[in-house]
Amino acid sequence: MSASVITVETQQNVSHNLIIQRPPSGLCLQGRIRVPGDKSISHRALMLGAIAQGETQIQGLLLGEDPRSTASCFQAMGAEISELNTELVHVLGIGLGNLQEPADVLNAGNSGTTLRLMLGLLASHPGRFFTITGDSSLRSRPMSRVVKPLQQMGAQIWGRKDNSLAPLAVQGKSLQPIHYNSPIASAQVKSCILLAGLSVEGQTIVTEPALSRDHSERMLRAFGAELVSDPETNSVTINGPAQLVGQKVIVPGDISSAAFWLVAGAIVPDSELVIENVGVNPTRTGILDALAMMGADIQQENQREVAGEPVADLRVRSSGLHSCTLAGDIIPRLIDEIPILAVAAIFAKGTTTIRDASELRVKESDRIAVMAQQLNQMGAQIHELPDGMDITGGTPLTGTHVDSHTDHRIAMSLAIAALNASGTTTILRAEAASVSYPEFNATLQQVCQ
Ligand code: S3P
């Protein structure tokens, strides 16, 4: 690689700036790479392992900060989890309903999945009291979406702003089954209710307006829970109480992390990348559909099923892109990839329209506002809308100082945009990437030629 493309500048040992300097002669991306384990699957493997009977073995766990938060919360409640590594993690479960009352506040860090899924489990532990908090981003994110359905099941939960903001206090109770019609397509909401339903006698049902990622359903079934999905109505029913038995889980590479290389390979001229071992669960492949609509050259190779999840190697070659419209049912299938899709749209002909994505405003940052501000500073033409954005492609980007707002997906999206920007781009607070992709800078360095 050209040694001068990437520099990391450490700020007082806690934060770092990523400096990307595009050589005047240009660059291209080449290589075969792997991305870290899927974040959603890593959280669920640790959680189900912790509450199952017996041992769970996890291969390919993501070593990002988010799964570390999940592991430390469940260790504080009595689960034995070996040192986290990608080879093999052993989790000795304590059995459903046996989470111990922790002597201190549980800290979910930056992770919405940790907090929201865990809440369903804590609320259904009668007689035990729990308090949960997170970092400043998580403490500003809406929790009423899970608190309300849990209250309908009989849960007792307290927090600021009418019980909608962490820190939250939970008095565990014996809960009742419900049929919850979720107003949003959210796997965190669905999974929270299903996890609460594990120890409830009878049928707990969740219906969502569009199908969100189904990793919880797949893994709960593998661990022995009785679940019935109805694709006609986007409903899932759990028959409780369940018996969960520890399993071997193999975590595929995260398509949300692969998305950065798919877009980078598509927009940086003369590039070709193969990303091996990527999870291609159909509830997550909206990014592949969106890039295909934009004219990207992406092939799925070596398609296979690994431990209940579809997996493939993805080959991307650079090509001219054109605009597309993203709205409706595809949105939950690519919600985490919209920041990097916005970068693809900047280099596509025409105006790309993204709608029905107001959820982006309550992610780790307000991703609509932050992406529009940061990319427009580089010369992009992004028009912010309440539930999405219009992105007019074709204007060249110029390197400048931009800020991740401590959001991992923003940090990495800005780095990919910088590969096609003239001059030098400095991404402030780029260490945020380690929430889901600690090796991002190293892989970027590896593929830049
Ligand atoms: C996740 C679900 C999604 C996604 C998040 C991970 C999960 O959130 O954005 O990064 O693992 O269940 P919502 O369920 O809030 O859409």
Residues whose N, C-alpha, C, O or C-beta is under 5 A from the ligand:
A	BS01	S3P	S40 T113 A185 S186 A187 Q188 V189 I335 D336
